[in-house]
């Protein structure tokens, strides 16, 4: 089966030409943060790579005749959603759309509903979810392009997967009938690794991620996370916050492209100058590919942080994770998948060592695995029922 995957999950620059045997080129090996941040034009937040690549990694399909496509650029290139749909119909057997938190007031998907309406090939969609709460039964709380997308998926999709029960309840409240809560696909790409997770034996190497803000506001999410590590150092993964480090974006050697590491010296200087706090983080990462991310995670005892896909990257590598929530999106995802979690305020109040000791126990990991097996079986059944094949499964 030839599948077009939307959206871009990697950081190779898509070529403008359309030539046989063609692929994009990797990002530059430049040594500044500004050069590194060009990747966000392709994938946005780094965490998008983790959930967008999941279906590509776990499905069995004709890889040499399949592609990743930026549907917005695709529509623009062909001049209309109708002509873009015709090109997809001629070259592929199906379109797999991986979404995330598009159920929010400021999200738009111009032209995508019209494109899907004109497809004769199969369509699957996974990952749609709430960013926060929306008024029940009020379709006007989302943009018309999102509403039209939901309606056409409800009518045409072989699989219409949303991330959790809250998201499912909301879309049903506006008249969507065929959606199913199947979770985030990133949780199901490497089930053997997930089911190998055990409570951490040591806390010598901790990986974290959050929402660092160069602000003096002591109640910010970044300040709360830093305080949680007041008696314990950790290494930190950036997921979108680097743009705020404006004063050092063009500083030579502010980014080590070979190791995918921003300069700890420069970052910590900025944090101290702008926040008035001494950073507890010794090393920083900003990943441009999933394999490097998971490989790095595998070297740590535990992940403790509030970025859901930073935690999922660790879970995919078989590393225990304690994910902290400060919004409804994270709480829905952790609850649905049974991932061990706590509030960010709790982490701030007790510190990382006590939080891990209290939360990441044999009992909590056992509960996680029990829920995970149930969700995995449900996900795999939904995938197979929609005429797709899976690989890398539990034997």
Order of alpha helices (4+ residues) and beta strands (2+ residues): beta-beta-beta-alpha-alpha-alpha-beta-alpha-alpha-beta-alpha-beta-alpha-beta-alpha-beta-alpha-beta-alpha-beta-beta-beta-alpha-beta-alpha-beta-alpha-beta-alpha-beta-alpha-alpha-alpha
